[in-house]
Amino acid sequence: MISIIICSRTETLPSAFLKNIEDTVGLEHELIIIDNSKNNYSIFEAYNLGIKKSVGAYLCFIHDDILFHTQNWGKRLEDIFEKDKKLGLIGVAGSKVKTKTPSAWWDCPHDQMVVNIIHQAENKLEKQY
């Protein structure tokens, strides 16, 4: 089972966001939503609260403003971890600055990464990598 931990900036999450996870995750999962609408926690504190509440074998930390386009992404992650017991972490992404145009945030050899990102600004699809 996968525990999906979300630090939410709002008291309630959009139903489309929750339905997207439900429709694409592809395996047993739990949603752990930390309400940070009053900015009581740093994102690290919120995620640590989520870890304490989780029961899944795998933890997935996501923001509340994404949509998954890959079907069975949770099952695929589980399969990768099961096949290679040396793995401890998959899919670190982020940046200190968010530009209006697609920009790099990785620092690893290109032959060791798979990138499948849809960059969206103002609800308009800009580019698929």
Summary of the structure (lengths in Angstrom):
residues: 129
radius of gyration: 15.4
end to end distance: 29.3
largest distance: 42.2
contacts: 271
relative contact order: 0.18
helix: 27%
strand: 22%
